[in-house]
Amino acid sequence: MNRTVTIDDNSQVLLPDEIREALDLQPGDELLVELDGMKVVLRPKPTAWARRLAACTKRCGKTWMPPSTFVRRGNLGNSVKRGSNGQRMGSRE
């Protein structure tokens, strides 16, 4: 999937909706920016729990999905840690 974006006066780019949706990116998510020769590569920054979850999923041989989608769909059940306010820890809810 290739799209053209423009760098604005603040050196920012707007990611097209279809790309954000395909990667399940939400406001506040962090991206890694890499320079690969003459290419700029953006990819979601994995968190420690996301790396562990992805490793577990690969070991279990199940179909992989982005960890944020896995959590949002409630697949961690009661094992999700909650703060004193009842929200999931690390959640943007």
N, C-alpha and C positions, 0 to 999 in steps of 0.2 A: 504494500500500500504506500504510494508516494503522493505527497501533497506539497504545495509550495506555500511557505509562510513568509511573513515580512518581519524584520526586526524593527521595532518602533523606536522613538526618540529616547526611551529609557532602557534600551538594549534588551527588551523583552519580546518574546514571541508567543503567539496564541496557538495552542495545540487544537487542531480540528476536532470537533465532537466525536467523529467516528473513530479516531485514534484513541482519544481518552476513554471512550466506551469499550473499545476492544481490549484495552489494558486495565479496565476498571479503575482508572485514576480518579481520585476525589480531590477537592480543594484541600490544600495543606499537605498532600502527599509530596515526598521528596523524590527527585530524579537525579541520577548520576549523569554527569556530562563528561564524555570522553572524546578525545581527538584521535581519530584513526586515519593517519595519513592526511588526506584533504577532506575527510568526512567528519562531521560532528554527530556523535551517537548519543541519544538520550535513552535511558532505560530506568525503570522504577528501582529505587534504592531498596534492597532487601533489608528487612529488620532481622534481629536475632531470632525471633519466634518464627518469622517467615522462612528463614533458612532451615530451622529445625523441622518445621511442618513440611516443607518441600522434600527434605531428606526422608522423612517418615513416609510420605506419600510414595516416593520412588521405591523405598524398601518394601512397601506393602503391595506394590504393583497395581495400584488403582489409578484411574484417570486423573491427571493433574489439572488443577485450576488455580488461578491466582489466589494466594493465601487470604487476601482481603475479602475475596468473594466467598471463600470457604467459611470464614468467620462470620460474615454478614448473613449468610444463610443459616447460621445457628448450628453448624456441624460440630462445634466443640461442646455443645450442651452445657452442663453444669460445671465443666472444668474451666470455664472462662472466669478469670479473676475480676472481681468487682470492687470498686472503691467505696468509701464511706457514704457517698451519695447514691449508690446503687448502680452507677453507670459502669459499663465495661472499662477496665483499665486500658488506656491507650486508645479508647474510642473517641470519635469526634461527635457523638450523638448529643 
